[in-house]
Amino acid sequence: MSSTLSQIETKWKAAVPGEPFDYNFLDASFDALYRSEQRMGSIFSIFTTLSLFIACLGLFGLSAYIAERRIKEIGVRKVMALRFKVLLLYYQKIF
């Protein structure tokens, strides 16, 4: 391979004497492209996980807010001997 490259370099210098002979292999270019795509994929995965976590926090906050507003209703239902499972099913219908 080195003999082929040296032959190409001599032909290059004969054809274009002022320009330096610069080359790179295609597999190295593909490798660099693949690595950048891998980095982009990992960045997207991190931001996706972060956004899902923030969305879950929002849902938790919303459900806590609704439960706080309906605390008297929950107390009345529990006094009337409503089981906890049925109470959870009732509030799941809201969401």
Backbone atoms as SQL, in Angstrom:
CREATE TABLE atoms (id INTEGER PRIMARY KEY, chain TEXT, resi INTEGER, resn TEXT, atom TEXT, x REAL, y REAL, z REAL);
INSERT INTO atoms VALUES
  (1, 'A', 1, 'MET', 'N', 0.813, -1.180, 0.000),
  (2, 'A', 1, 'MET', 'CA', 0.000, 0.000, 0.000),
  (3, 'A', 1, 'MET', 'C', 0.866, 1.256, 0.000),
  (4, 'A', 2, 'SER', 'N', 1.962, 1.218, 0.748),
  (5, 'A', 2, 'SER', 'CA', 2.826, 2.395, 0.800),
  (6, 'A', 2, 'SER', 'C', 3.477, 2.678, -0.553),
  (7, 'A', 3, 'SER', 'N', 3.773, 1.616, -1.316),
  (8, 'A', 3, 'SER', 'CA', 4.365, 1.841, -2.649),
  (9, 'A', 3, 'SER', 'C', 3.344, 2.496, -3.580),
  (10, 'A', 4, 'THR', 'N', 2.096, 2.092, -3.464),
  (11, 'A', 4, 'THR', 'CA', 1.047, 2.698, -4.281),
  (12, 'A', 4, 'THR', 'C', 0.864, 4.167, -3.910),
  (13, 'A', 5, 'LEU', 'N', 0.876, 4.443, -2.609),
  (14, 'A', 5, 'LEU', 'CA', 0.736, 5.832, -2.167),
  (15, 'A', 5, 'LEU', 'C', 1.906, 6.693, -2.627),
  (16, 'A', 6, 'SER', 'N', 3.113, 6.140, -2.595),
  (17, 'A', 6, 'SER', 'CA', 4.280, 6.917, -3.041),
  (18, 'A', 6, 'SER', 'C', 4.205, 7.179, -4.546),
  (19, 'A', 7, 'GLN', 'N', 3.698, 6.217, -5.309),
  (20, 'A', 7, 'GLN', 'CA', 3.531, 6.425, -6.759),
  (21, 'A', 7, 'GLN', 'C', 2.480, 7.512, -7.020),
  (22, 'A', 8, 'ILE', 'N', 1.401, 7.458, -6.281),
  (23, 'A', 8, 'ILE', 'CA', 0.356, 8.477, -6.450),
  (24, 'A', 8, 'ILE', 'C', 0.891, 9.853, -6.049),
  (25, 'A', 9, 'GLU', 'N', 1.708, 9.897, -5.010),
  (26, 'A', 9, 'GLU', 'CA', 2.272, 11.164, -4.566),
  (27, 'A', 9, 'GLU', 'C', 3.207, 11.745, -5.618),
  (28, 'A', 10, 'THR', 'N', 4.028, 10.916, -6.246),
  (29, 'A', 10, 'THR', 'CA', 4.931, 11.427, -7.297),
  (30, 'A', 10, 'THR', 'C', 4.126, 11.942, -8.484),
  (31, 'A', 11, 'LYS', 'N', 3.064, 11.241, -8.848),
  (32, 'A', 11, 'LYS', 'CA', 2.204, 11.702, -9.953),
  (33, 'A', 11, 'LYS', 'C', 1.533, 13.023, -9.575),
  (34, 'A', 12, 'TRP', 'N', 1.116, 13.142, -8.312),
  (35, 'A', 12, 'TRP', 'CA', 0.460, 14.364, -7.840),
  (36, 'A', 12, 'TRP', 'C', 1.429, 15.542, -7.914),
  (37, 'A', 13, 'LYS', 'N', 2.665, 15.329, -7.451),
  (38, 'A', 13, 'LYS', 'CA', 3.653, 16.404, -7.455),
  (39, 'A', 13, 'LYS', 'C', 4.025, 16.813, -8.876),
  (40, 'A', 14, 'ALA', 'N', 3.957, 15.853, -9.809),
  (41, 'A', 14, 'ALA', 'CA', 4.243, 16.186, -11.201),
  (42, 'A', 14, 'ALA', 'C', 3.082, 16.973, -11.804),
  (43, 'A', 15, 'ALA', 'N', 1.853, 16.644, -11.426),
  (44, 'A', 15, 'ALA', 'CA', 0.689, 17.303, -12.002),
  (45, 'A', 15, 'ALA', 'C', 0.446, 18.677, -11.361),
  (46, 'A', 16, 'VAL', 'N', 0.526, 18.737, -10.033),
  (47, 'A', 16, 'VAL', 'CA', 0.244, 19.973, -9.303),
  (48, 'A', 16, 'VAL', 'C', 1.404, 20.217, -8.342),
  (49, 'A', 17, 'PRO', 'N', 2.451, 20.877, -8.775),
  (50, 'A', 17, 'PRO', 'CA', 3.635, 21.005, -7.919),
  (51, 'A', 17, 'PRO', 'C', 3.454, 21.930, -6.714),
  (52, 'A', 18, 'GLY', 'N', 2.556, 22.872, -6.748),
  (53, 'A', 18, 'GLY', 'CA', 2.413, 23.819, -5.642),
  (54, 'A', 18, 'GLY', 'C', 1.516, 23.321, -4.512),
  (55, 'A', 19, 'GLU', 'N', 0.719, 22.327, -4.761),
  (56, 'A', 19, 'GLU', 'CA', -0.235, 21.839, -3.765),
  (57, 'A', 19, 'GLU', 'C', 0.332, 20.645, -3.004),
  (58, 'A', 20, 'PRO', 'N', 0.123, 20.593, -1.690),
  (59, 'A', 20, 'PRO', 'CA', 0.608, 19.424, -0.931),
  (60, 'A', 20, 'PRO', 'C', -0.289, 18.203, -1.176),
  (61, 'A', 21, 'PHE', 'N', 0.321, 17.050, -1.074),
  (62, 'A', 21, 'PHE', 'CA', -0.410, 15.785, -1.259),
  (63, 'A', 21, 'PHE', 'C', -1.060, 15.406, 0.074),
  (64, 'A', 22, 'ASP', 'N', -2.377, 15.504, 0.108),
  (65, 'A', 22, 'ASP', 'CA', -3.130, 15.212, 1.332),
  (66, 'A', 22, 'ASP', 'C', -4.174, 14.164, 0.998),
  (67, 'A', 23, 'TYR', 'N', -4.225, 13.124, 1.794),
  (68, 'A', 23, 'TYR', 'CA', -5.180, 12.049, 1.534),
  (69, 'A', 23, 'TYR', 'C', -5.747, 11.530, 2.849),
  (70, 'A', 24, 'ASN', 'N', -6.892, 10.886, 2.742),
  (71, 'A', 24, 'ASN', 'CA', -7.468, 10.170, 3.884),
  (72, 'A', 24, 'ASN', 'C', -8.270, 8.993, 3.347),
  (73, 'A', 25, 'PHE', 'N', -8.410, 7.998, 4.184),
  (74, 'A', 25, 'PHE', 'CA', -9.113, 6.792, 3.775),
  (75, 'A', 25, 'PHE', 'C', -10.605, 6.922, 4.065),
  (76, 'A', 26, 'LEU', 'N', -11.394, 6.259, 3.265),
  (77, 'A', 26, 'LEU', 'CA', -12.839, 6.358, 3.371),
  (78, 'A', 26, 'LEU', 'C', -13.357, 5.735, 4.664),
  (79, 'A', 27, 'ASP', 'N', -12.732, 4.652, 5.121),
  (80, 'A', 27, 'ASP', 'CA', -13.204, 4.028, 6.357),
  (81, 'A', 27, 'ASP', 'C', -13.002, 4.945, 7.568),
  (82, 'A', 28, 'ALA', 'N', -11.962, 5.758, 7.558),
  (83, 'A', 28, 'ALA', 'CA', -11.758, 6.720, 8.648),
  (84, 'A', 28, 'ALA', 'C', -12.837, 7.802, 8.611),
  (85, 'A', 29, 'SER', 'N', -13.221, 8.225, 7.418),
  (86, 'A', 29, 'SER', 'CA', -14.285, 9.232, 7.295),
  (87, 'A', 29, 'SER', 'C', -15.617, 8.664, 7.780),
  (88, 'A', 30, 'PHE', 'N', -15.913, 7.425, 7.395),
  (89, 'A', 30, 'PHE', 'CA', -17.148, 6.792, 7.850),
  (90, 'A', 30, 'PHE', 'C', -17.143, 6.590, 9.365),
  (91, 'A', 31, 'ASP', 'N', -15.986, 6.259, 9.909),
  (92, 'A', 31, 'ASP', 'CA', -15.876, 6.073, 11.356),
  (93, 'A', 31, 'ASP', 'C', -16.151, 7.380, 12.098),
  (94, 'A', 32, 'ALA', 'N', -15.618, 8.476, 11.600),
  (95, 'A', 32, 'ALA', 'CA', -15.867, 9.772, 12.236),
  (96, 'A', 32, 'ALA', 'C', -17.346, 10.142, 12.148),
  (97, 'A', 33, 'LEU', 'N', -17.971, 9.867, 11.016),
  (98, 'A', 33, 'LEU', 'CA', -19.397, 10.143, 10.851),
  (99, 'A', 33, 'LEU', 'C', -20.220, 9.295, 11.810),
  (100, 'A', 34, 'TYR', 'N', -19.868, 8.019, 11.942),
  (101, 'A', 34, 'TYR', 'CA', -20.590, 7.112, 12.829),
  (102, 'A', 34, 'TYR', 'C', -20.456, 7.558, 14.285),
  (103, 'A', 35, 'ARG', 'N', -19.269, 7.989, 14.676),
  (104, 'A', 35, 'ARG', 'CA', -19.062, 8.452, 16.049),
  (105, 'A', 35, 'ARG', 'C', -19.890, 9.699, 16.350),
  (106, 'A', 36, 'SER', 'N', -19.978, 10.601, 15.390),
  (107, 'A', 36, 'SER', 'CA', -20.784, 11.806, 15.626),
  (108, 'A', 36, 'SER', 'C', -22.263, 11.445, 15.732),
  (109, 'A', 37, 'GLU', 'N', -22.729, 10.482, 14.951),
  (110, 'A', 37, 'GLU', 'CA', -24.120, 10.030, 15.048),
  (111, 'A', 37, 'GLU', 'C', -24.376, 9.349, 16.397),
  (112, 'A', 38, 'GLN', 'N', -23.406, 8.603, 16.886),
  (113, 'A', 38, 'GLN', 'CA', -23.542, 7.962, 18.196),
  (114, 'A', 38, 'GLN', 'C', -23.640, 9.012, 19.301),
  (115, 'A', 39, 'ARG', 'N', -22.814, 10.040, 19.213),
  (116, 'A', 39, 'ARG', 'CA', -22.869, 11.127, 20.199),
  (117, 'A', 39, 'ARG', 'C', -24.223, 11.825, 20.169),
  (118, 'A', 40, 'MET', 'N', -24.719, 12.096, 18.965),
  (119, 'A', 40, 'MET', 'CA', -26.006, 12.766, 18.835),
  (120, 'A', 40, 'MET', 'C', -27.122, 11.896, 19.414),
  (121, 'A', 41, 'GLY', 'N', -27.062, 10.598, 19.180),
  (122, 'A', 41, 'GLY', 'CA', -28.056, 9.685, 19.731),
  (123, 'A', 41, 'GLY', 'C', -28.028, 9.646, 21.247),
  (124, 'A', 42, 'SER', 'N', -26.851, 9.658, 21.820),
  (125, 'A', 42, 'SER', 'CA', -26.771, 9.642, 23.291),
  (126, 'A', 42, 'SER', 'C', -27.259, 10.968, 23.881),
  (127, 'A', 43, 'ILE', 'N', -26.993, 12.072, 23.211),
  (128, 'A', 43, 'ILE', 'CA', -27.499, 13.369, 23.687),
  (129, 'A', 43, 'ILE', 'C', -29.019, 13.390, 23.633),
  (130, 'A', 44, 'PHE', 'N', -29.607, 12.888, 22.533),
  (131, 'A', 44, 'PHE', 'CA', -31.058, 12.829, 22.433),
  (132, 'A', 44, 'PHE', 'C', -31.654, 11.923, 23.500),
  (133, 'A', 45, 'SER', 'N', -30.993, 10.825, 23.798),
  (134, 'A', 45, 'SER', 'CA', -31.484, 9.920, 24.842),
  (135, 'A', 45, 'SER', 'C', -31.487, 10.605, 26.211),
  (136, 'A', 46, 'ILE', 'N', -30.451, 11.351, 26.503),
  (137, 'A', 46, 'ILE', 'CA', -30.369, 12.051, 27.786),
  (138, 'A', 46, 'ILE', 'C', -31.485, 13.084, 27.902),
  (139, 'A', 47, 'PHE', 'N', -31.677, 13.878, 26.848),
  (140, 'A', 47, 'PHE', 'CA', -32.720, 14.901, 26.904),
  (141, 'A', 47, 'PHE', 'C', -34.121, 14.302, 26.908),
  (142, 'A', 48, 'THR', 'N', -34.305, 13.171, 26.241),
  (143, 'A', 48, 'THR', 'CA', -35.602, 12.498, 26.270),
  (144, 'A', 48, 'THR', 'C', -35.911, 12.001, 27.672),
  (145, 'A', 49, 'THR', 'N', -34.930, 11.397, 28.319),
  (146, 'A', 49, 'THR', 'CA', -35.115, 10.921, 29.689),
  (147, 'A', 49, 'THR', 'C', -35.402, 12.087, 30.633),
  (148, 'A', 50, 'LEU', 'N', -34.687, 13.171, 30.457),
  (149, 'A', 50, 'LEU', 'CA', -34.908, 14.348, 31.292),
  (150, 'A', 50, 'LEU', 'C', -36.310, 14.921, 31.094),
  (151, 'A', 51, 'SER', 'N', -36.774, 14.995, 29.860),
  (152, 'A', 51, 'SER', 'CA', -38.109, 15.533, 29.616),
  (153, 'A', 51, 'SER', 'C', -39.196, 14.608, 30.146),
  (154, 'A', 52, 'LEU', 'N', -39.003, 13.301, 30.056),
  (155, 'A', 52, 'LEU', 'CA', -39.974, 12.367, 30.631),
  (156, 'A', 52, 'LEU', 'C', -40.018, 12.492, 32.155),
  (157, 'A', 53, 'PHE', 'N', -38.875, 12.676, 32.772),
  (158, 'A', 53, 'PHE', 'CA', -38.828, 12.860, 34.221),
  (159, 'A', 53, 'PHE', 'C', -39.566, 14.128, 34.633),
  (160, 'A', 54, 'ILE', 'N', -39.361, 15.212, 33.897),
  (161, 'A', 54, 'ILE', 'CA', -40.047, 16.471, 34.204),
  (162, 'A', 54, 'ILE', 'C', -41.551, 16.327, 33.997),
  (163, 'A', 55, 'ALA', 'N', -41.956, 15.590, 32.955),
  (164, 'A', 55, 'ALA', 'CA', -43.383, 15.363, 32.723),
  (165, 'A', 55, 'ALA', 'C', -43.998, 14.553, 33.858),
  (166, 'A', 56, 'CYS', 'N', -43.285, 13.551, 34.340),
  (167, 'A', 56, 'CYS', 'CA', -43.798, 12.754, 35.465),
  (168, 'A', 56, 'CYS', 'C', -43.911, 13.599, 36.730),
  (169, 'A', 57, 'LEU', 'N', -42.958, 14.487, 36.956),
  (170, 'A', 57, 'LEU', 'CA', -43.054, 15.397, 38.103),
  (171, 'A', 57, 'LEU', 'C', -44.269, 16.306, 37.976),
  (172, 'A', 58, 'GLY', 'N', -44.565, 16.755, 36.773),
  (173, 'A', 58, 'GLY', 'CA', -45.735, 17.582, 36.549),
  (174, 'A', 58, 'GLY', 'C', -47.026, 16.837, 36.831),
  (175, 'A', 59, 'LEU', 'N', -47.092, 15.580, 36.380),
  (176, 'A', 59, 'LEU', 'CA', -48.280, 14.773, 36.658),
  (177, 'A', 59, 'LEU', 'C', -48.442, 14.504, 38.147),
  (178, 'A', 60, 'PHE', 'N', -47.341, 14.248, 38.818),
  (179, 'A', 60, 'PHE', 'CA', -47.395, 14.035, 40.257),
  (180, 'A', 60, 'PHE', 'C', -47.880, 15.291, 40.980),
  (181, 'A', 61, 'GLY', 'N', -47.369, 16.434, 40.563),
  (182, 'A', 61, 'GLY', 'CA', -47.799, 17.692, 41.163),
  (183, 'A', 61, 'GLY', 'C', -49.269, 17.977, 40.909),
  (184, 'A', 62, 'LEU', 'N', -49.730, 17.677, 39.702),
  (185, 'A', 62, 'LEU', 'CA', -51.136, 17.889, 39.375),
  (186, 'A', 62, 'LEU', 'C', -52.044, 16.986, 40.207),
  (187, 'A', 63, 'SER', 'N', -51.659, 15.738, 40.347),
  (188, 'A', 63, 'SER', 'CA', -52.482, 14.817, 41.146),
  (189, 'A', 63, 'SER', 'C', -52.456, 15.206, 42.627),
  (190, 'A', 64, 'ALA', 'N', -51.305, 15.662, 43.119),
  (191, 'A', 64, 'ALA', 'CA', -51.240, 16.115, 44.513),
  (192, 'A', 64, 'ALA', 'C', -52.102, 17.355, 44.719),
  (193, 'A', 65, 'TYR', 'N', -52.125, 18.238, 43.747),
  (194, 'A', 65, 'TYR', 'CA', -52.949, 19.439, 43.837),
  (195, 'A', 65, 'TYR', 'C', -54.436, 19.082, 43.864),
  (196, 'A', 66, 'ILE', 'N', -54.841, 18.167, 42.987),
  (197, 'A', 66, 'ILE', 'CA', -56.247, 17.753, 42.951),
  (198, 'A', 66, 'ILE', 'C', -56.624, 17.044, 44.241),
  (199, 'A', 67, 'ALA', 'N', -55.748, 16.207, 44.762),
  (200, 'A', 67, 'ALA', 'CA', -56.031, 15.513, 46.015),
  (201, 'A', 67, 'ALA', 'C', -56.124, 16.516, 47.168),
  (202, 'A', 68, 'GLU', 'N', -55.298, 17.541, 47.133),
  (203, 'A', 68, 'GLU', 'CA', -55.336, 18.561, 48.183),
  (204, 'A', 68, 'GLU', 'C', -56.645, 19.349, 48.142),
  (205, 'A', 69, 'ARG', 'N', -57.113, 19.620, 46.950),
  (206, 'A', 69, 'ARG', 'CA', -58.373, 20.354, 46.819),
  (207, 'A', 69, 'ARG', 'C', -59.572, 19.515, 47.227),
  (208, 'A', 70, 'ARG', 'N', -59.458, 18.199, 47.093),
  (209, 'A', 70, 'ARG', 'CA', -60.588, 17.312, 47.402),
  (210, 'A', 70, 'ARG', 'C', -60.387, 16.563, 48.713),
  (211, 'A', 71, 'ILE', 'N', -59.652, 17.114, 49.620),
  (212, 'A', 71, 'ILE', 'CA', -59.358, 16.402, 50.866),
  (213, 'A', 71, 'ILE', 'C', -60.617, 16.182, 51.707),
  (214, 'A', 72, 'LYS', 'N', -61.554, 17.129, 51.673),
  (215, 'A', 72, 'LYS', 'CA', -62.798, 16.953, 52.423),
  (216, 'A', 72, 'LYS', 'C', -63.639, 15.836, 51.806),
  (217, 'A', 73, 'GLU', 'N', -63.664, 15.807, 50.474),
  (218, 'A', 73, 'GLU', 'CA', -64.429, 14.750, 49.792),
  (219, 'A', 73, 'GLU', 'C', -63.852, 13.382, 50.098),
  (220, 'A', 74, 'ILE', 'N', -62.533, 13.282, 50.108),
  (221, 'A', 74, 'ILE', 'CA', -61.880, 12.010, 50.412),
  (222, 'A', 74, 'ILE', 'C', -62.202, 11.598, 51.844),
  (223, 'A', 75, 'GLY', 'N', -62.176, 12.561, 52.764),
  (224, 'A', 75, 'GLY', 'CA', -62.491, 12.263, 54.162),
  (225, 'A', 75, 'GLY', 'C', -63.910, 11.761, 54.323),
  (226, 'A', 76, 'VAL', 'N', -64.863, 12.380, 53.628),
  (227, 'A', 76, 'VAL', 'CA', -66.258, 11.950, 53.708),
  (228, 'A', 76, 'VAL', 'C', -66.415, 10.548, 53.143),
  (229, 'A', 77, 'ARG', 'N', -65.763, 10.281, 52.034),
  (230, 'A', 77, 'ARG', 'CA', -65.871, 8.950, 51.426),
  (231, 'A', 77, 'ARG', 'C', -65.258, 7.882, 52.328),
  (232, 'A', 78, 'LYS', 'N', -64.155, 8.204, 52.997),
  (233, 'A', 78, 'LYS', 'CA', -63.543, 7.228, 53.900),
  (234, 'A', 78, 'LYS', 'C', -64.405, 6.994, 55.140),
  (235, 'A', 79, 'VAL', 'N', -65.054, 8.026, 55.614),
  (236, 'A', 79, 'VAL', 'CA', -65.940, 7.877, 56.767),
  (237, 'A', 79, 'VAL', 'C', -67.121, 6.987, 56.409),
  (238, 'A', 80, 'MET', 'N', -67.549, 7.085, 55.148),
  (239, 'A', 80, 'MET', 'CA', -68.677, 6.262, 54.706),
  (240, 'A', 80, 'MET', 'C', -68.222, 4.855, 54.313),
  (241, 'A', 81, 'ALA', 'N', -67.040, 4.445, 54.767),
  (242, 'A', 81, 'ALA', 'CA', -66.493, 3.093, 54.629),
  (243, 'A', 81, 'ALA', 'C', -66.182, 2.713, 53.183),
  (244, 'A', 82, 'LEU', 'N', -65.654, 3.653, 52.448),
  (245, 'A', 82, 'LEU', 'CA', -65.213, 3.350, 51.093),
  (246, 'A', 82, 'LEU', 'C', -63.794, 2.779, 51.176),
  (247, 'A', 83, 'ARG', 'N', -63.604, 1.665, 50.514),
  (248, 'A', 83, 'ARG', 'CA', -62.281, 1.039, 50.555),
  (249, 'A', 83, 'ARG', 'C', -61.262, 1.864, 49.767),
  (250, 'A', 84, 'PHE', 'N', -60.007, 1.714, 50.144),
  (251, 'A', 84, 'PHE', 'CA', -58.940, 2.498, 49.530),
  (252, 'A', 84, 'PHE', 'C', -58.792, 2.171, 48.045),
  (253, 'A', 85, 'LYS', 'N', -58.954, 0.894, 47.667),
  (254, 'A', 85, 'LYS', 'CA', -58.838, 0.494, 46.264),
  (255, 'A', 85, 'LYS', 'C', -59.888, 1.186, 45.409),
  (256, 'A', 86, 'VAL', 'N', -61.103, 1.212, 45.916),
  (257, 'A', 86, 'VAL', 'CA', -62.191, 1.841, 45.170),
  (258, 'A', 86, 'VAL', 'C', -61.934, 3.347, 45.055),
  (259, 'A', 87, 'LEU', 'N', -61.384, 3.934, 46.100),
  (260, 'A', 87, 'LEU', 'CA', -61.056, 5.347, 46.070),
  (261, 'A', 87, 'LEU', 'C', -59.986, 5.638, 45.012),
  (262, 'A', 88, 'LEU', 'N', -58.980, 4.792, 44.939),
  (263, 'A', 88, 'LEU', 'CA', -57.945, 4.972, 43.914),
  (264, 'A', 88, 'LEU', 'C', -58.518, 4.807, 42.517),
  (265, 'A', 89, 'LEU', 'N', -59.385, 3.830, 42.319),
  (266, 'A', 89, 'LEU', 'CA', -60.006, 3.640, 41.010),
  (267, 'A', 89, 'LEU', 'C', -60.856, 4.852, 40.633),
  (268, 'A', 90, 'TYR', 'N', -61.519, 5.430, 41.604),
  (269, 'A', 90, 'TYR', 'CA', -62.347, 6.618, 41.354),
  (270, 'A', 90, 'TYR', 'C', -61.472, 7.781, 40.849),
  (271, 'A', 91, 'TYR', 'N', -60.316, 7.963, 41.476),
  (272, 'A', 91, 'TYR', 'CA', -59.456, 9.075, 41.078),
  (273, 'A', 91, 'TYR', 'C', -58.621, 8.768, 39.838),
  (274, 'A', 92, 'GLN', 'N', -58.509, 7.505, 39.485),
  (275, 'A', 92, 'GLN', 'CA', -57.828, 7.179, 38.243),
  (276, 'A', 92, 'GLN', 'C', -58.659, 7.568, 37.037),
  (277, 'A', 93, 'LYS', 'N', -59.948, 7.590, 37.167),
  (278, 'A', 93, 'LYS', 'CA', -60.821, 7.974, 36.059),
  (279, 'A', 93, 'LYS', 'C', -60.600, 9.425, 35.673),
  (280, 'A', 94, 'ILE', 'N', -60.187, 10.242, 36.636),
  (281, 'A', 94, 'ILE', 'CA', -59.945, 11.662, 36.357),
  (282, 'A', 94, 'ILE', 'C', -58.768, 11.835, 35.397),
  (283, 'A', 95, 'PHE', 'N', -57.758, 11.005, 35.564),
  (284, 'A', 95, 'PHE', 'CA', -56.572, 11.137, 34.724),
  (285, 'A', 95, 'PHE', 'C', -56.637, 10.186, 33.575);
